[in-house]
Amino acid sequence: MLVSAAVCPHPPILVPAMAGAAARELDGLRAACDEAVRRLAAARPDALVVAGGAPATAVHGSDAHATLRPYGLPWTSPDVPGDGGEALPLSLTIGRWLIERAGDPAAQGRGFRAGYRSVAFDAPPEECLAIGRDIAASAERVGLLVMGDGSACRSEKAPGYLDERAEPYDEAVARALGKADAAALAALDPGTSRELRVAGRAAWQVLAGAAGTGRFSGDLLADEAPYGVAYFVASWSAGPSAGPDL
């Protein structure tokens, strides 16, 4: 059962060494991510799963490694990947970086290591919801780190140029994340999301599936679009009556 979730963005420049002199511009966003991950760990889940968008849906094995080498930074985790191990996609790589930045939960005696699930950017909502339900059923107490960016069309300098639909779309996502509104996330339209170059739609719908009809409190910790791309950070926690509605 899902007991806690953190939602974070996954731009490579979230890593200070990637951003260089501009690193301080994302200090607030980085701090919000740190807080969301801290709250996730504080819920003491039995299993921690990192879910994020990728070209294809996959469950990644324990030999998978995170790397930022394709983006110009010689960082990998572990430092020396095992032979034949696959590289995690960007979203999960940034998720792993955030977990390591917070401190490896297993090293703190909590008895688990993170599992990694990628979901195809164009996966239909029904598939995303099913993946979320599967994750929630994987342990008695599940923590979920959800990696996803909002629209990339918030300004003329944005990767997708300016689209007037982007701001209201992002406002709806921010509202859903802040209210822990799983139904609103589940209702996000794949077509519109694709047109607005939203990288997080599928991952957010995995969260919606994991939450199901449970009762959660939500806290929107960040809502920014510094480079014309929307970045959200949120924390969800199960309440005393977090079981399914009867």
C-alpha positions in Angstrom: 0.0 0.0 0.0 1.2 3.5 -0.8 2.0 5.4 2.4 4.1 8.3 1.0 5.1 9.9 -2.3 7.4 12.6 -3.5 7.1 14.3 -6.9 10.2 15.9 -8.3 11.4 17.2 -11.8 14.3 15.7 -13.6 16.2 18.3 -15.6 20.0 17.5 -15.7 20.7 21.0 -14.4 19.2 20.0 -11.1 22.6 18.6 -10.4 24.8 21.6 -9.5 27.9 20.3 -11.3 25.7 20.2 -14.5 24.5 23.7 -14.1 27.9 25.3 -13.4 27.7 29.0 -12.7 23.9 28.9 -13.0 23.5 26.3 -10.2 22.3 28.9 -7.7 19.3 29.7 -9.9 17.8 26.3 -8.9 18.7 26.4 -5.2 15.1 26.8 -4.2 13.9 24.0 -6.4 16.8 21.7 -5.2 15.9 22.4 -1.6 12.2 21.6 -2.2 13.3 18.2 -3.8 15.5 17.5 -0.7 12.5 18.2 1.6 10.2 16.0 -0.5 12.7 13.1 -0.4 13.3 13.7 3.3 9.5 13.3 4.0 9.4 10.2 1.8 12.1 8.5 3.8 10.6 9.7 7.1 7.5 7.6 6.4 9.7 4.6 6.7 8.4 2.5 3.8 9.2 -1.1 3.5 9.9 -0.6 -0.2 11.0 2.5 -2.1 10.2 2.7 -5.9 11.4 5.4 -8.3 9.1 5.9 -11.3 9.8 8.1 -14.2 9.2 8.6 -17.9 11.4 7.0 -20.6 11.2 6.0 -24.2 9.9 2.5 -23.1 8.3 0.9 -20.1 10.6 -1.3 -18.1 11.5 -2.8 -14.7 15.2 -2.2 -14.1 17.3 -4.8 -12.4 19.7 -4.3 -9.5 22.6 -4.1 -11.9 21.3 -1.0 -13.6 23.3 2.2 -13.1 22.7 5.9 -13.2 24.8 8.1 -15.4 25.0 11.7 -16.6 27.8 11.0 -19.1 25.4 11.5 -22.1 24.8 15.0 -20.8 28.5 15.9 -20.4 29.1 15.1 -16.7 31.4 12.1 -15.8 29.1 10.9 -13.0 27.8 7.4 -12.6 26.3 5.5 -9.7 27.8 3.1 -8.8 31.2 4.6 -9.7 32.1 1.4 -11.5 29.0 -0.1 -13.1 28.9 -3.9 -13.4 29.5 -5.5 -16.7 26.4 -5.7 -18.8 24.4 -3.5 -16.6 21.9 -1.2 -18.3 21.9 2.6 -17.9 18.9 4.1 -16.2 17.0 6.7 -18.2 17.4 10.4 -17.3 14.3 10.6 -15.0 15.5 7.7 -12.9 19.1 8.8 -12.9 18.1 12.1 -11.4 15.8 10.2 -8.9 18.8 8.1 -7.9 20.9 11.2 -7.5 18.3 12.8 -5.2 18.2 9.6 -3.1 22.0 9.5 -2.8 22.0 13.2 -2.0 19.7 12.5 0.9 21.7 9.5 2.1 21.2 5.9 1.1 18.2 4.6 3.1 19.7 1.1 3.3 22.9 2.6 4.8 20.7 4.2 7.5 19.4 0.8 8.6 16.0 0.8 7.0 16.6 -2.5 5.3 15.7 -1.7 1.6 17.1 -0.3 -1.5 15.2 1.5 -4.2 13.6 -0.2 -7.2 13.3 1.5 -10.5 10.4 1.5 -12.9 10.3 3.4 -16.2 7.1 4.1 -18.0 6.9 5.1 -21.6 6.2 8.7 -22.2 3.3 7.8 -24.5 1.9 5.0 -22.4 -1.9 5.1 -22.2 -3.4 6.2 -18.9 -4.9 2.7 -18.3 -1.4 1.2 -18.5 0.1 3.9 -16.2 -2.6 3.3 -13.6 -2.1 -0.4 -13.7 1.7 0.0 -13.1 0.9 2.2 -10.1 -1.5 -0.4 -8.7 1.2 -3.0 -9.1 3.7 -0.9 -7.3 1.3 -0.2 -4.4 0.7 -3.9 -4.0 4.4 -4.8 -3.9 4.8 -4.2 -0.2 2.9 -3.4 3.0 4.3 0.1 3.1 5.4 1.6 -0.2 7.2 4.9 -0.8 7.1 6.3 -4.3 9.5 8.9 -5.8 7.8 10.2 -9.0 10.0 12.0 -11.5 8.4 14.2 -14.1 8.5 17.7 -15.7 5.5 19.8 -16.8 5.0 21.5 -20.0 8.0 22.8 -22.1 6.0 25.6 -23.7 5.8 28.3 -21.1 7.8 31.0 -23.0 9.1 31.9 -26.4 12.5 30.6 -25.4 11.1 27.3 -24.1 12.1 24.1 -25.9 8.6 23.9 -27.3 8.1 27.7 -27.8 5.1 29.5 -26.3 1.8 27.7 -26.2 -1.1 29.5 -24.5 -2.5 26.2 -23.3 0.7 25.4 -21.2 0.1 27.7 -18.3 -3.5 26.5 -17.5 -2.4 22.9 -18.0 0.4 23.4 -15.5 -1.9 25.2 -13.1 -4.2 22.1 -13.1 -1.3 19.8 -12.5 0.0 21.9 -9.6 -3.5 22.0 -8.1 -3.8 18.3 -8.3 -0.4 17.7 -6.8 -1.1 20.1 -4.0 -4.5 18.5 -3.2 -3.3 14.9 -3.7 -6.0 14.6 -6.3 -5.3 11.3 -7.9 -8.5 11.5 -10.1 -7.3 14.7 -11.6 -3.9 13.3 -12.5 -5.6 10.2 -13.9 -7.7 12.4 -16.2 -4.7 14.2 -17.9 -5.1 13.9 -21.6 -2.1 12.1 -23.4 -2.6 14.1 -26.6 -2.6 17.5 -25.1 0.3 16.5 -22.8 2.3 15.4 -25.9 1.6 18.6 -27.7 2.8 20.6 -24.8 5.9 18.4 -24.4 5.0 17.3 -20.9 7.5 14.7 -19.7 5.7 13.8 -16.5 2.2 12.9 -17.6 2.7 9.1 -17.6 4.7 9.1 -14.3 2.0 11.2 -12.5 -0.6 8.8 -13.7 1.5 6.0 -12.2 1.2 7.9 -8.9 -2.6 8.2 -9.4 -2.8 4.4 -9.8 -0.7 3.8 -6.8 -2.8 6.1 -4.7 -6.1 4.6 -5.9 -9.0 5.7 -3.8 -6.9 6.1 -0.7 -6.9 9.3 1.3 -3.8 11.4 1.2 -2.7 14.9 2.2 -0.7 16.8 -0.4 1.7 19.7 -0.1 3.0 21.5 -3.2 6.5 22.6 -2.3 7.6 24.2 -5.6 5.9 25.4 -8.8 8.4 27.1 -11.1 9.1 27.5 -14.8 12.5 29.2 -14.9 13.5 28.2 -18.4 10.0 27.9 -19.9 9.6 24.4 -18.5 7.4 23.7 -15.6 8.9 22.1 -12.6 6.8 20.8 -9.7 7.8 19.4 -6.3 5.2 17.8 -4.0 4.8 15.5 -1.1 1.9 13.2 -0.5 1.3 11.3 2.8 -1.3 8.8 3.8 -3.6 9.9 6.6 -4.9 7.8 9.4 -7.8 6.7 7.1 -5.7 6.1 4.1 -7.3 2.8 3.1 -9.8 2.6 0.2 -13.1 4.2 0.5 -15.9 1.8 1.4 
